[in-house]
Amino acid sequence: MRRLITVIALAAIASTFAIIPVPASADRDDHMGHQRCGRGSHWVAPHRNKQGRWVPGHCSRR
């Protein structure tokens, strides 16, 4: 029983080291899976409109 608890504890500790950090520059040109919008516009996430139709994500003027 003690061996099982030791193995589980070591696996839990080892899993915390398995996280690979992403460099900060990876998010520079990509934000939440889409391109950054140009100046004077903003990103509108995918959604359903008032009629219930699916609208994909897009840039919209402010």
C-alpha positions as CSV (number, residue, x, y, z in Angstrom):
1,M,0.0,0.0,0.0
2,R,2.8,2.4,0.9
3,R,4.4,1.7,-2.6
4,L,1.2,2.6,-4.3
5,I,0.9,5.9,-2.5
6,T,4.5,6.7,-3.3
7,V,4.0,6.0,-7.0
8,I,0.9,8.1,-7.1
9,A,2.6,11.0,-5.3
10,L,5.6,10.8,-7.6
11,A,3.3,10.8,-10.7
12,A,1.5,13.9,-9.4
13,I,4.7,15.7,-8.8
14,A,6.1,14.7,-12.2
15,S,3.0,15.9,-13.9
16,T,3.5,19.4,-12.7
17,F,6.9,19.5,-14.5
18,A,5.3,18.3,-17.8
19,I,3.8,21.7,-18.5
20,I,5.8,23.3,-21.3
21,P,5.9,27.2,-21.1
22,V,4.9,29.1,-24.3
23,P,7.1,32.0,-25.2
24,A,5.5,35.4,-24.8
25,S,6.1,36.2,-28.5
26,A,3.8,33.3,-29.6
27,D,0.7,35.5,-28.8
28,R,2.0,38.6,-30.6
29,D,0.3,37.9,-34.0
30,D,-2.4,35.5,-32.9
31,H,-5.0,36.4,-30.3
32,M,-7.5,33.7,-29.2
33,G,-7.1,31.8,-32.6
34,H,-7.7,34.8,-34.9
35,Q,-5.7,37.6,-36.5
36,R,-5.6,41.0,-34.8
37,C,-7.9,43.5,-36.3
38,G,-6.7,46.7,-37.8
39,R,-6.8,50.1,-36.2
40,G,-10.3,51.4,-35.6
41,S,-11.9,47.9,-35.5
42,H,-12.2,45.1,-33.0
43,W,-12.7,41.4,-32.9
44,V,-16.3,40.0,-32.6
45,A,-16.3,36.4,-31.4
46,P,-18.4,33.8,-33.2
47,H,-22.0,33.9,-32.0
48,R,-25.7,33.4,-32.9
49,N,-27.5,36.5,-34.1
50,K,-31.1,37.5,-33.1
51,Q,-32.5,35.3,-35.8
52,G,-30.6,32.3,-34.5
53,R,-28.1,32.1,-37.4
54,W,-24.5,31.3,-36.7
55,V,-22.1,34.3,-37.4
56,P,-18.4,33.4,-37.6
57,G,-15.9,35.5,-35.8
58,H,-14.9,38.7,-37.7
59,C,-13.4,42.2,-37.4
60,S,-16.0,45.0,-37.0
61,R,-15.7,48.8,-37.1
62,R,-16.3,50.5,-33.8
